[in-house]
Amino acid sequence: MATFEDRVLYQGDPWVRVDTLPRLLAEGWRRTLLEGGVVSVVRTPFQWSMGSPVIEIETGGYMGDVGLYVPEVQLPEALALLGFDEAEAGAESGSTRAEATRAEDAGPGGGQAG
């Protein structure tokens, strides 16, 4: 399973990881979040993706585990839309709300929007 930071600075703002899950499931969750007015971004081991790259999915692009992130200020809304509560999500991810890691320092493709 790919490893992603719990909290990062992405485009200058703190974002938190909702979960790490297979790409197709993450894209479904992103649709749910979008319909509820919550912005989200997916992090693959190679890059950040703000939009759902349907062509990448259709052509067999990266389909493994990804990190699903939302802006920290929208975390309560995101968790409610996905049917989680904040305490439950923190326990599952092992989140300690540590200092944010800069997306630009987070490895290959860090800070790139797809």
PDB file as gemmi writes it, atoms N, CA and C in Angstrom:
CRYST1    1.000    1.000    1.000  90.00  90.00  90.00 P 1                      
ATOM      1  N   MET A   1       0.847  -1.179   0.000  1.00  0.00           N  
ATOM      2  CA  MET A   1       0.000   0.000   0.000  1.00  0.00           C  
ATOM      3  C   MET A   1       0.892   1.241   0.000  1.00  0.00           C  
ATOM      4  N   ALA A   2       0.512   2.211  -0.815  1.00  0.00           N  
ATOM      5  CA  ALA A   2       1.243   3.468  -0.864  1.00  0.00           C  
ATOM      6  C   ALA A   2       1.060   4.215   0.457  1.00  0.00           C  
ATOM      7  N   THR A   3       2.059   5.009   0.813  1.00  0.00           N  
ATOM      8  CA  THR A   3       2.008   5.778   2.053  1.00  0.00           C  
ATOM      9  C   THR A   3       1.916   7.263   1.720  1.00  0.00           C  
ATOM     10  N   PHE A   4       0.958   7.932   2.330  1.00  0.00           N  
ATOM     11  CA  PHE A   4       0.756   9.361   2.107  1.00  0.00           C  
ATOM     12  C   PHE A   4       0.670  10.068   3.452  1.00  0.00           C  
ATOM     13  N   GLU A   5       1.147  11.310   3.498  1.00  0.00           N  
ATOM     14  CA  GLU A   5       1.123  12.095   4.726  1.00  0.00           C  
ATOM     15  C   GLU A   5      -0.317  12.383   5.141  1.00  0.00           C  
ATOM     16  N   ASP A   6      -0.552  12.506   6.461  1.00  0.00           N  
ATOM     17  CA  ASP A   6      -1.888  12.815   6.970  1.00  0.00           C  
ATOM     18  C   ASP A   6      -2.276  14.262   6.707  1.00  0.00           C  
ATOM     19  N   ARG A   7      -1.279  15.149   6.704  1.00  0.00           N  
ATOM     20  CA  ARG A   7      -1.550  16.582   6.566  1.00  0.00           C  
ATOM     21  C   ARG A   7      -0.443  17.188   5.724  1.00  0.00           C  
ATOM     22  N   VAL A   8      -0.823  17.973   4.708  1.00  0.00           N  
ATOM     23  CA  VAL A   8       0.154  18.600   3.819  1.00  0.00           C  
ATOM     24  C   VAL A   8      -0.248  20.045   3.537  1.00  0.00           C  
ATOM     25  N   LEU A   9       0.711  20.833   3.089  1.00  0.00           N  
ATOM     26  CA  LEU A   9       0.406  22.149   2.536  1.00  0.00           C  
ATOM     27  C   LEU A   9       0.346  21.965   1.027  1.00  0.00           C  
ATOM     28  N   TYR A  10      -0.795  22.240   0.447  1.00  0.00           N  
ATOM     29  CA  TYR A  10      -0.986  22.104  -0.998  1.00  0.00           C  
ATOM     30  C   TYR A  10      -1.475  23.444  -1.517  1.00  0.00           C  
ATOM     31  N   GLN A  11      -0.740  24.022  -2.443  1.00  0.00           N  
ATOM     32  CA  GLN A  11      -1.047  25.337  -2.998  1.00  0.00           C  
ATOM     33  C   GLN A  11      -1.233  26.381  -1.897  1.00  0.00           C  
ATOM     34  N   GLY A  12      -0.414  26.262  -0.841  1.00  0.00           N  
ATOM     35  CA  GLY A  12      -0.387  27.247   0.234  1.00  0.00           C  
ATOM     36  C   GLY A  12      -1.383  27.053   1.362  1.00  0.00           C  
ATOM     37  N   ASP A  13      -2.244  26.044   1.262  1.00  0.00           N  
ATOM     38  CA  ASP A  13      -3.258  25.806   2.292  1.00  0.00           C  
ATOM     39  C   ASP A  13      -3.085  24.425   2.915  1.00  0.00           C  
ATOM     40  N   PRO A  14      -3.476  24.258   4.189  1.00  0.00           N  
ATOM     41  CA  PRO A  14      -3.398  22.929   4.812  1.00  0.00           C  
ATOM     42  C   PRO A  14      -4.521  22.020   4.306  1.00  0.00           C  
ATOM     43  N   TRP A  15      -4.143  20.841   3.851  1.00  0.00           N  
ATOM     44  CA  TRP A  15      -5.079  19.818   3.396  1.00  0.00           C  
ATOM     45  C   TRP A  15      -4.860  18.587   4.260  1.00  0.00           C  
ATOM     46  N   VAL A  16      -5.922  17.825   4.502  1.00  0.00           N  
ATOM     47  CA  VAL A  16      -5.822  16.613   5.311  1.00  0.00           C  
ATOM     48  C   VAL A  16      -6.274  15.407   4.493  1.00  0.00           C  
ATOM     49  N   ARG A  17      -5.638  14.280   4.789  1.00  0.00           N  
ATOM     50  CA  ARG A  17      -5.963  13.035   4.085  1.00  0.00           C  
ATOM     51  C   ARG A  17      -7.199  12.419   4.723  1.00  0.00           C  
ATOM     52  N   VAL A  18      -8.222  12.210   3.920  1.00  0.00           N  
ATOM     53  CA  VAL A  18      -9.436  11.553   4.388  1.00  0.00           C  
ATOM     54  C   VAL A  18      -9.175  10.057   4.504  1.00  0.00           C  
ATOM     55  N   ASP A  19      -8.506   9.491   3.489  1.00  0.00           N  
ATOM     56  CA  ASP A  19      -8.213   8.063   3.492  1.00  0.00           C  
ATOM     57  C   ASP A  19      -7.240   7.753   2.368  1.00  0.00           C  
ATOM     58  N   THR A  20      -6.688   6.546   2.415  1.00  0.00           N  
ATOM     59  CA  THR A  20      -5.904   5.984   1.320  1.00  0.00           C  
ATOM     60  C   THR A  20      -6.721   4.820   0.793  1.00  0.00           C  
ATOM     61  N   LEU A  21      -7.012   4.842  -0.498  1.00  0.00           N  
ATOM     62  CA  LEU A  21      -7.887   3.826  -1.063  1.00  0.00           C  
ATOM     63  C   LEU A  21      -7.629   3.653  -2.554  1.00  0.00           C  
ATOM     64  N   PRO A  22      -8.147   2.578  -3.163  1.00  0.00           N  
ATOM     65  CA  PRO A  22      -7.939   2.377  -4.603  1.00  0.00           C  
ATOM     66  C   PRO A  22      -8.488   3.550  -5.416  1.00  0.00           C  
ATOM     67  N   ARG A  23      -7.830   3.850  -6.507  1.00  0.00           N  
ATOM     68  CA  ARG A  23      -8.144   5.019  -7.335  1.00  0.00           C  
ATOM     69  C   ARG A  23      -9.620   5.105  -7.718  1.00  0.00           C  
ATOM     70  N   LEU A  24     -10.200   4.001  -8.187  1.00  0.00           N  
ATOM     71  CA  LEU A  24     -11.597   4.059  -8.621  1.00  0.00           C  
ATOM     72  C   LEU A  24     -12.535   4.415  -7.477  1.00  0.00           C  
ATOM     73  N   LEU A  25     -12.296   3.870  -6.308  1.00  0.00           N  
ATOM     74  CA  LEU A  25     -13.118   4.199  -5.145  1.00  0.00           C  
ATOM     75  C   LEU A  25     -12.924   5.666  -4.757  1.00  0.00           C  
ATOM     76  N   ALA A  26     -11.678   6.123  -4.787  1.00  0.00           N  
ATOM     77  CA  ALA A  26     -11.385   7.527  -4.464  1.00  0.00           C  
ATOM     78  C   ALA A  26     -12.111   8.470  -5.421  1.00  0.00           C  
ATOM     79  N   GLU A  27     -12.140   8.128  -6.702  1.00  0.00           N  
ATOM     80  CA  GLU A  27     -12.830   8.987  -7.672  1.00  0.00           C  
ATOM     81  C   GLU A  27     -14.333   9.018  -7.399  1.00  0.00           C  
ATOM     82  N   GLY A  28     -14.901   7.913  -6.941  1.00  0.00           N  
ATOM     83  CA  GLY A  28     -16.313   7.903  -6.554  1.00  0.00           C  
ATOM     84  C   GLY A  28     -16.567   8.794  -5.351  1.00  0.00           C  
ATOM     85  N   TRP A  29     -15.674   8.717  -4.363  1.00  0.00           N  
ATOM     86  CA  TRP A  29     -15.799   9.574  -3.179  1.00  0.00           C  
ATOM     87  C   TRP A  29     -15.659  11.038  -3.574  1.00  0.00           C  
ATOM     88  N   ARG A  30     -14.769  11.318  -4.529  1.00  0.00           N  
ATOM     89  CA  ARG A  30     -14.586  12.702  -4.982  1.00  0.00           C  
ATOM     90  C   ARG A  30     -15.871  13.246  -5.585  1.00  0.00           C  
ATOM     91  N   ARG A  31     -16.584  12.411  -6.326  1.00  0.00           N  
ATOM     92  CA  ARG A  31     -17.859  12.843  -6.921  1.00  0.00           C  
ATOM     93  C   ARG A  31     -18.865  13.189  -5.814  1.00  0.00           C  
ATOM     94  N   THR A  32     -18.923  12.347  -4.785  1.00  0.00           N  
ATOM     95  CA  THR A  32     -19.813  12.608  -3.647  1.00  0.00           C  
ATOM     96  C   THR A  32     -19.442  13.925  -2.975  1.00  0.00           C  
ATOM     97  N   LEU A  33     -18.145  14.141  -2.772  1.00  0.00           N  
ATOM     98  CA  LEU A  33     -17.684  15.379  -2.140  1.00  0.00           C  
ATOM     99  C   LEU A  33     -18.019  16.592  -3.003  1.00  0.00           C  
ATOM    100  N   LEU A  34     -17.770  16.486  -4.304  1.00  0.00           N  
ATOM    101  CA  LEU A  34     -18.051  17.590  -5.221  1.00  0.00           C  
ATOM    102  C   LEU A  34     -19.530  17.960  -5.194  1.00  0.00           C  
ATOM    103  N   GLU A  35     -20.396  16.952  -5.224  1.00  0.00           N  
ATOM    104  CA  GLU A  35     -21.838  17.213  -5.187  1.00  0.00           C  
ATOM    105  C   GLU A  35     -22.254  17.887  -3.880  1.00  0.00           C  
ATOM    106  N   GLY A  36     -21.485  17.659  -2.807  1.00  0.00           N  
ATOM    107  CA  GLY A  36     -21.767  18.296  -1.524  1.00  0.00           C  
ATOM    108  C   GLY A  36     -21.044  19.612  -1.324  1.00  0.00           C  
ATOM    109  N   GLY A  37     -20.306  20.076  -2.343  1.00  0.00           N  
ATOM    110  CA  GLY A  37     -19.626  21.361  -2.265  1.00  0.00           C  
ATOM    111  C   GLY A  37     -18.253  21.334  -1.620  1.00  0.00           C  
ATOM    112  N   VAL A  38     -17.649  20.141  -1.495  1.00  0.00           N  
ATOM    113  CA  VAL A  38     -16.323  20.021  -0.885  1.00  0.00           C  
ATOM    114  C   VAL A  38     -15.282  19.789  -1.978  1.00  0.00           C  
ATOM    115  N   VAL A  39     -14.230  20.585  -1.953  1.00  0.00           N  
ATOM    116  CA  VAL A  39     -13.121  20.460  -2.891  1.00  0.00           C  
ATOM    117  C   VAL A  39     -12.260  19.279  -2.456  1.00  0.00           C  
ATOM    118  N   SER A  40     -11.715  18.531  -3.421  1.00  0.00           N  
ATOM    119  CA  SER A  40     -10.828  17.425  -3.061  1.00  0.00           C  
ATOM    120  C   SER A  40      -9.725  17.292  -4.098  1.00  0.00           C  
ATOM    121  N   VAL A  41      -8.681  16.597  -3.707  1.00  0.00           N  
ATOM    122  CA  VAL A  41      -7.560  16.320  -4.592  1.00  0.00           C  
ATOM    123  C   VAL A  41      -7.073  14.905  -4.294  1.00  0.00           C  
ATOM    124  N   VAL A  42      -6.604  14.229  -5.334  1.00  0.00           N  
ATOM    125  CA  VAL A  42      -6.073  12.874  -5.195  1.00  0.00           C  
ATOM    126  C   VAL A  42      -4.568  12.938  -5.384  1.00  0.00           C  
ATOM    127  N   ARG A  43      -3.847  12.218  -4.552  1.00  0.00           N  
ATOM    128  CA  ARG A  43      -2.389  12.118  -4.696  1.00  0.00           C  
ATOM    129  C   ARG A  43      -2.036  10.690  -5.043  1.00  0.00           C  
ATOM    130  N   THR A  44      -1.456  10.507  -6.224  1.00  0.00           N  
ATOM    131  CA  THR A  44      -0.898   9.210  -6.598  1.00  0.00           C  
ATOM    132  C   THR A  44       0.562   9.224  -6.160  1.00  0.00           C  
ATOM    133  N   PRO A  45       1.263   8.109  -6.273  1.00  0.00           N  
ATOM    134  CA  PRO A  45       2.696   8.150  -5.954  1.00  0.00           C  
ATOM    135  C   PRO A  45       3.481   9.071  -6.890  1.00  0.00           C  
ATOM    136  N   PHE A  46       2.851   9.532  -7.981  1.00  0.00           N  
ATOM    137  CA  PHE A  46       3.558  10.293  -9.001  1.00  0.00           C  
ATOM    138  C   PHE A  46       3.170  11.761  -9.083  1.00  0.00           C  
ATOM    139  N   GLN A  47       1.926  12.109  -8.730  1.00  0.00           N  
ATOM    140  CA  GLN A  47       1.470  13.490  -8.909  1.00  0.00           C  
ATOM    141  C   GLN A  47       0.199  13.759  -8.115  1.00  0.00           C  
ATOM    142  N   TRP A  48      -0.172  15.048  -8.067  1.00  0.00           N  
ATOM    143  CA  TRP A  48      -1.451  15.486  -7.501  1.00  0.00           C  
ATOM    144  C   TRP A  48      -2.425  15.628  -8.660  1.00  0.00           C  
ATOM    145  N   SER A  49      -3.695  15.311  -8.435  1.00  0.00           N  
ATOM    146  CA  SER A  49      -4.698  15.415  -9.487  1.00  0.00           C  
ATOM    147  C   SER A  49      -5.941  16.112  -8.945  1.00  0.00           C  
ATOM    148  N   MET A  50      -6.225  17.314  -9.466  1.00  0.00           N  
ATOM    149  CA  MET A  50      -7.416  18.065  -9.044  1.00  0.00           C  
ATOM    150  C   MET A  50      -8.654  17.609  -9.807  1.00  0.00           C  
ATOM    151  N   GLY A  51      -8.490  17.219 -11.065  1.00  0.00           N  
ATOM    152  CA  GLY A  51      -9.616  16.784 -11.882  1.00  0.00           C  
ATOM    153  C   GLY A  51      -9.599  15.278 -12.043  1.00  0.00           C  
ATOM    154  N   SER A  52     -10.753  14.713 -12.307  1.00  0.00           N  
ATOM    155  CA  SER A  52     -10.815  13.273 -12.554  1.00  0.00           C  
ATOM    156  C   SER A  52     -10.328  13.011 -13.974  1.00  0.00           C  
ATOM    157  N   PRO A  53      -9.150  12.429 -14.100  1.00  0.00           N  
ATOM    158  CA  PRO A  53      -8.579  12.208 -15.430  1.00  0.00           C  
ATOM    159  C   PRO A  53      -9.177  10.955 -16.078  1.00  0.00           C  
ATOM    160  N   VAL A  54     -10.375  11.102 -16.643  1.00  0.00           N  
ATOM    161  CA  VAL A  54     -11.071   9.956 -17.223  1.00  0.00           C  
ATOM    162  C   VAL A  54     -10.201   9.272 -18.265  1.00  0.00           C  
ATOM    163  N   ILE A  55      -9.482  10.042 -19.077  1.00  0.00           N  
ATOM    164  CA  ILE A  55      -8.637   9.428 -20.100  1.00  0.00           C  
ATOM    165  C   ILE A  55      -7.565   8.554 -19.457  1.00  0.00           C  
ATOM    166  N   GLU A  56      -7.026   8.997 -18.311  1.00  0.00           N  
ATOM    167  CA  GLU A  56      -6.016   8.201 -17.611  1.00  0.00           C  
ATOM    168  C   GLU A  56      -6.617   6.876 -17.141  1.00  0.00           C  
ATOM    169  N   ILE A  57      -7.837   6.923 -16.637  1.00  0.00           N  
ATOM    170  CA  ILE A  57      -8.500   5.709 -16.174  1.00  0.00           C  
ATOM    171  C   ILE A  57      -8.799   4.792 -17.357  1.00  0.00           C  
ATOM    172  N   GLU A  58      -9.327   5.359 -18.455  1.00  0.00           N  
ATOM    173  CA  GLU A  58      -9.681   4.556 -19.627  1.00  0.00           C  
ATOM    174  C   GLU A  58      -8.470   3.925 -20.287  1.00  0.00           C  
ATOM    175  N   THR A  59      -7.333   4.597 -20.240  1.00  0.00           N  
ATOM    176  CA  THR A  59      -6.138   4.065 -20.894  1.00  0.00           C  
ATOM    177  C   THR A  59      -5.279   3.231 -19.961  1.00  0.00           C  
ATOM    178  N   GLY A  60      -5.789   2.946 -18.774  1.00  0.00           N  
ATOM    179  CA  GLY A  60      -5.042   2.072 -17.866  1.00  0.00           C  
ATOM    180  C   GLY A  60      -3.956   2.783 -17.099  1.00  0.00           C  
ATOM    181  N   GLY A  61      -4.140   4.074 -16.822  1.00  0.00           N  
ATOM    182  CA  GLY A  61      -3.180   4.809 -16.004  1.00  0.00           C  
ATOM    183  C   GLY A  61      -3.139   4.241 -14.598  1.00  0.00           C  
ATOM    184  N   TYR A  62      -2.495   4.936 -13.701  1.00  0.00           N  
ATOM    185  CA  TYR A  62      -2.317   4.437 -12.334  1.00  0.00           C  
ATOM    186  C   TYR A  62      -3.662   4.204 -11.653  1.00  0.00           C  
ATOM    187  N   MET A  63      -3.902   2.962 -11.226  1.00  0.00           N  
ATOM    188  CA  MET A  63      -5.172   2.600 -10.598  1.00  0.00           C  
ATOM    189  C   MET A  63      -4.981   2.058  -9.186  1.00  0.00           C  
ATOM    190  N   GLY A  64      -3.770   2.138  -8.660  1.00  0.00           N  
ATOM    191  CA  GLY A  64      -3.495   1.627  -7.317  1.00  0.00           C  
ATOM    192  C   GLY A  64      -4.007   2.562  -6.239  1.00  0.00           C  
ATOM    193  N   ASP A  65      -3.440   2.439  -5.053  1.00  0.00           N  
ATOM    194  CA  ASP A  65      -3.858   3.250  -3.913  1.00  0.00           C  
ATOM    195  C   ASP A  65      -3.449   4.708  -4.089  1.00  0.00           C  
ATOM    196  N   VAL A  66      -4.354   5.587  -3.699  1.00  0.00           N  
ATOM    197  CA  VAL A  66      -4.119   7.027  -3.741  1.00  0.00           C  
ATOM    198  C   VAL A  66      -4.530   7.628  -2.405  1.00  0.00           C  
ATOM    199  N   GLY A  67      -4.008   8.808  -2.125  1.00  0.00           N  
ATOM    200  CA  GLY A  67      -4.445   9.558  -0.956  1.00  0.00           C  
ATOM    201  C   GLY A  67      -5.527  10.530  -1.387  1.00  0.00           C  
ATOM    202  N   LEU A  68      -6.637  10.556  -0.665  1.00  0.00           N  
ATOM    203  CA  LEU A  68      -7.724  11.493  -0.945  1.00  0.00           C  
ATOM    204  C   LEU A  68      -7.659  12.610   0.090  1.00  0.00           C  
ATOM    205  N   TYR A  69      -7.439  13.836  -0.377  1.00  0.00           N  
ATOM    206  CA  TYR A  69      -7.259  14.998   0.500  1.00  0.00           C  
ATOM    207  C   TYR A  69      -8.365  16.024   0.294  1.00  0.00           C  
ATOM    208  N   VAL A  70      -8.693  16.719   1.384  1.00  0.00           N  
ATOM    209  CA  VAL A  70      -9.630  17.849   1.345  1.00  0.00           C  
ATOM    210  C   VAL A  70      -8.995  18.998   2.124  1.00  0.00           C  
ATOM    211  N   PRO A  71      -9.415  20.247   1.842  1.00  0.00           N  
ATOM    212  CA  PRO A  71      -8.907  21.358   2.652  1.00  0.00           C  
ATOM    213  C   PRO A  71      -9.288  21.134   4.116  1.00  0.00           C  
ATOM    214  N   GLU A  72      -8.365  21.449   5.002  1.00  0.00           N  
ATOM    215  CA  GLU A  72      -8.612  21.230   6.428  1.00  0.00           C  
ATOM    216  C   GLU A  72      -9.906  21.906   6.892  1.00  0.00           C  
ATOM    217  N   VAL A  73     -10.201  23.087   6.358  1.00  0.00           N  
ATOM    218  CA  VAL A  73     -11.406  23.807   6.779  1.00  0.00           C  
ATOM    219  C   VAL A  73     -12.689  23.102   6.344  1.00  0.00           C  
ATOM    220  N   GLN A  74     -12.607  22.207   5.370  1.00  0.00           N  
ATOM    221  CA  GLN A  74     -13.791  21.486   4.895  1.00  0.00           C  
ATOM    222  C   GLN A  74     -13.848  20.048   5.407  1.00  0.00           C  
ATOM    223  N   LEU A  75     -12.917  19.666   6.277  1.00  0.00           N  
ATOM    224  CA  LEU A  75     -12.888  18.286   6.763  1.00  0.00           C  
ATOM    225  C   LEU A  75     -14.197  17.856   7.421  1.00  0.00           C  
ATOM    226  N   PRO A  76     -14.782  18.637   8.337  1.00  0.00           N  
ATOM    227  CA  PRO A  76     -16.045  18.186   8.947  1.00  0.00           C  
ATOM    228  C   PRO A  76     -17.147  17.925   7.911  1.00  0.00           C  
ATOM    229  N   GLU A  77     -17.256  18.809   6.904  1.00  0.00           N  
ATOM    230  CA  GLU A  77     -18.248  18.613   5.841  1.00  0.00           C  
ATOM    231  C   GLU A  77     -17.963  17.343   5.053  1.00  0.00           C  
ATOM    232  N   ALA A  78     -16.685  17.133   4.722  1.00  0.00           N  
ATOM    233  CA  ALA A  78     -16.298  15.956   3.940  1.00  0.00           C  
ATOM    234  C   ALA A  78     -16.629  14.673   4.685  1.00  0.00           C  
ATOM    235  N   LEU A  79     -16.286  14.630   5.960  1.00  0.00           N  
ATOM    236  CA  LEU A  79     -16.550  13.425   6.751  1.00  0.00           C  
ATOM    237  C   LEU A  79     -18.048  13.156   6.852  1.00  0.00           C  
ATOM    238  N   ALA A  80     -18.838  14.210   7.020  1.00  0.00           N  
ATOM    239  CA  ALA A  80     -20.294  14.038   7.096  1.00  0.00           C  
ATOM    240  C   ALA A  80     -20.848  13.506   5.774  1.00  0.00           C  
ATOM    241  N   LEU A  81     -20.377  14.051   4.659  1.00  0.00           N  
ATOM    242  CA  LEU A  81     -20.846  13.595   3.345  1.00  0.00           C  
ATOM    243  C   LEU A  81     -20.508  12.130   3.097  1.00  0.00           C  
ATOM    244  N   LEU A  82     -19.362  11.690   3.616  1.00  0.00           N  
ATOM    245  CA  LEU A  82     -18.918  10.311   3.401  1.00  0.00           C  
ATOM    246  C   LEU A  82     -19.411   9.360   4.483  1.00  0.00           C  
ATOM    247  N   GLY A  83     -20.140   9.891   5.466  1.00  0.00           N  
ATOM    248  CA  GLY A  83     -20.711   9.046   6.508  1.00  0.00           C  
ATOM    249  C   GLY A  83     -19.776   8.717   7.652  1.00  0.00           C  
ATOM    250  N   PHE A  84     -18.732   9.521   7.847  1.00  0.00           N  
ATOM    251  CA  PHE A  84     -17.797   9.339   8.958  1.00  0.00           C  
ATOM    252  C   PHE A  84     -17.992  10.466   9.960  1.00  0.00           C  
ATOM    253  N   ASP A  85     -17.494  10.255  11.188  1.00  0.00           N  
ATOM    254  CA  ASP A  85     -17.368  11.390  12.096  1.00  0.00           C  
ATOM    255  C   ASP A  85     -15.883  11.634  12.290  1.00  0.00           C  
ATOM    256  N   GLU A  86     -15.515  12.831  12.731  1.00  0.00           N  
ATOM    257  CA  GLU A  86     -14.106  13.231  12.786  1.00  0.00           C  
ATOM    258  C   GLU A  86     -13.280  12.338  13.698  1.00  0.00           C  
ATOM    259  N   ALA A  87     -13.800  11.938  14.849  1.00  0.00           N  
ATOM    260  CA  ALA A  87     -13.047  11.087  15.777  1.00  0.00           C  
ATOM    261  C   ALA A  87     -12.786   9.720  15.162  1.00  0.00           C  
ATOM    262  N   GLU A  88     -13.780   9.176  14.475  1.00  0.00           N  
ATOM    263  CA  GLU A  88     -13.651   7.874  13.825  1.00  0.00           C  
ATOM    264  C   GLU A  88     -12.592   7.925  12.733  1.00  0.00           C  
ATOM    265  N   ALA A  89     -12.597   8.967  11.913  1.00  0.00           N  
ATOM    266  CA  ALA A  89     -11.639   9.086  10.823  1.00  0.00           C  
ATOM    267  C   ALA A  89     -10.224   9.258  11.353  1.00  0.00           C  
ATOM    268  N   GLY A  90     -10.033  10.044  12.412  1.00  0.00           N  
ATOM    269  CA  GLY A  90      -8.704  10.231  12.988  1.00  0.00           C  
ATOM    270  C   GLY A  90      -8.153   8.946  13.549  1.00  0.00           C  
ATOM    271  N   ALA A  91      -9.001   8.126  14.165  1.00  0.00           N  
ATOM    272  CA  ALA A  91      -8.562   6.855  14.733  1.00  0.00           C  
ATOM    273  C   ALA A  91      -8.159   5.887  13.632  1.00  0.00           C  
ATOM    274  N   GLU A  92      -8.890   5.880  12.514  1.00  0.00           N  
ATOM    275  CA  GLU A  92      -8.580   4.971  11.417  1.00  0.00           C  
ATOM    276  C   GLU A  92      -7.268   5.322  10.745  1.00  0.00           C  
ATOM    277  N   SER A  93      -6.998   6.604  10.570  1.00  0.00           N  
ATOM    278  CA  SER A  93      -5.799   7.008   9.849  1.00  0.00           C  
ATOM    279  C   SER A  93      -4.587   7.130  10.760  1.00  0.00           C  
ATOM    280  N   GLY A  94      -4.803   7.099  12.066  1.00  0.00           N  
ATOM    281  CA  GLY A  94      -3.696   7.297  12.992  1.00  0.00           C  
ATOM    282  C   GLY A  94      -3.244   8.739  13.017  1.00  0.00           C  
ATOM    283  N   SER A  95      -4.092   9.640  12.576  1.00  0.00           N  
ATOM    284  CA  SER A  95      -3.745  11.051  12.476  1.00  0.00           C  
ATOM    285  C   SER A  95      -3.475  11.654  13.848  1.00  0.00           C  
ATOM    286  N   THR A  96      -2.398  12.423  13.912  1.00  0.00           N  
ATOM    287  CA  THR A  96      -2.075  13.131  15.143  1.00  0.00           C  
ATOM    288  C   THR A  96      -2.103  14.637  14.927  1.00  0.00           C  
ATOM    289  N   ARG A  97      -2.525  15.075  13.740  1.00  0.00           N  
ATOM    290  CA  ARG A  97      -2.542  16.492  13.388  1.00  0.00           C  
ATOM    291  C   ARG A  97      -1.142  17.099  13.519  1.00  0.00           C  
ATOM    292  N   ALA A  98      -0.156  16.346  13.063  1.00  0.00           N  
ATOM    293  CA  ALA A  98       1.230  16.804  13.099  1.00  0.00           C  
ATOM    294  C   ALA A  98       1.407  17.976  12.134  1.00  0.00           C  
ATOM    295  N   GLU A  99       2.552  18.614  12.210  1.00  0.00           N  
ATOM    296  CA  GLU A  99       2.873  19.722  11.323  1.00  0.00           C  
ATOM    297  C   GLU A  99       2.709  19.287   9.869  1.00  0.00           C  
ATOM    298  N   ALA A 100       2.161  20.158   9.054  1.00  0.00           N  
ATOM    299  CA  ALA A 100       1.923  19.837   7.647  1.00  0.00           C  
ATOM    300  C   ALA A 100       3.238  19.657   6.907  1.00  0.00           C  
ATOM    301  N   THR A 101       3.235  18.723   5.971  1.00  0.00           N  
ATOM    302  CA  THR A 101       4.349  18.521   5.057  1.00  0.00           C  
ATOM    303  C   THR A 101       4.046  19.334   3.810  1.00  0.00           C  
ATOM    304  N   ARG A 102       5.012  20.055   3.309  1.00  0.00           N  
ATOM    305  CA  ARG A 102       4.784  20.821   2.089  1.00  0.00           C  
ATOM    306  C   ARG A 102       4.615  19.864   0.924  1.00  0.00           C  
ATOM    307  N   ALA A 103       3.576  20.052   0.110  1.00  0.00           N  
ATOM    308  CA  ALA A 103       3.329  19.184  -1.039  1.00  0.00           C  
ATOM    309  C   ALA A 103       4.526  19.190  -1.979  1.00  0.00           C  
ATOM    310  N   GLU A 104       5.186  20.336  -2.094  1.00  0.00           N  
ATOM    311  CA  GLU A 104       6.326  20.440  -2.992  1.00  0.00           C  
ATOM    312  C   GLU A 104       7.497  19.572  -2.532  1.00  0.00           C  
ATOM    313  N   ASP A 105       7.514  19.195  -1.243  1.00  0.00           N  
ATOM    314  CA  ASP A 105       8.586  18.366  -0.703  1.00  0.00           C  
ATOM    315  C   ASP A 105       8.153  16.914  -0.539  1.00  0.00           C  
ATOM    316  N   ALA A 106       6.994  16.568  -1.053  1.00  0.00           N  
ATOM    317  CA  ALA A 106       6.410  15.257  -0.790  1.00  0.00           C  
ATOM    318  C   ALA A 106       6.776  14.200  -1.821  1.00  0.00           C  
ATOM    319  N   GLY A 107       7.867  14.366  -2.520  1.00  0.00           N  
ATOM    320  CA  GLY A 107       8.310  13.330  -3.444  1.00  0.00           C  
ATOM    321  C   GLY A 107       7.990  13.676  -4.890  1.00  0.00           C  
ATOM    322  N   PRO A 108       8.171  12.680  -5.782  1.00  0.00           N  
ATOM    323  CA  PRO A 108       7.974  12.909  -7.210  1.00  0.00           C  
ATOM    324  C   PRO A 108       6.589  13.467  -7.504  1.00  0.00           C  
ATOM    325  N   GLY A 109       6.549  14.515  -8.295  1.00  0.00           N  
ATOM    326  CA  GLY A 109       5.282  15.096  -8.697  1.00  0.00           C  
ATOM    327  C   GLY A 109       4.639  15.969  -7.646  1.00  0.00           C  
ATOM    328  N   GLY A 110       5.298  16.167  -6.500  1.00  0.00           N  
ATOM    329  CA  GLY A 110       4.711  16.962  -5.418  1.00  0.00           C  
ATOM    330  C   GLY A 110       4.358  18.353  -5.898  1.00  0.00           C  
ATOM    331  N   GLY A 111       3.169  18.814  -5.539  1.00  0.00           N  
ATOM    332  CA  GLY A 111       2.743  20.151  -5.892  1.00  0.00           C  
ATOM    333  C   GLY A 111       2.182  20.300  -7.286  1.00  0.00           C  
ATOM    334  N   GLN A 112       2.123  19.209  -8.062  1.00  0.00           N  
ATOM    335  CA  GLN A 112       1.597  19.304  -9.415  1.00  0.00           C  
ATOM    336  C   GLN A 112       0.113  18.999  -9.418  1.00  0.00           C  
ATOM    337  N   ALA A 113      -0.632  19.778 -10.119  1.00  0.00           N  
ATOM    338  CA  ALA A 113      -2.058  19.480 -10.319  1.00  0.00           C  
ATOM    339  C   ALA A 113      -2.208  18.865 -11.694  1.00  0.00           C  
ATOM    340  N   GLY A 114      -3.032  17.840 -11.777  1.00  0.00           N  
ATOM    341  CA  GLY A 114      -3.191  17.132 -13.051  1.00  0.00           C  
ATOM    342  C   GLY A 114      -4.390  17.554 -13.806  1.00  0.00           C  
TER     343      GLY A 114                                                      
END                                                                             
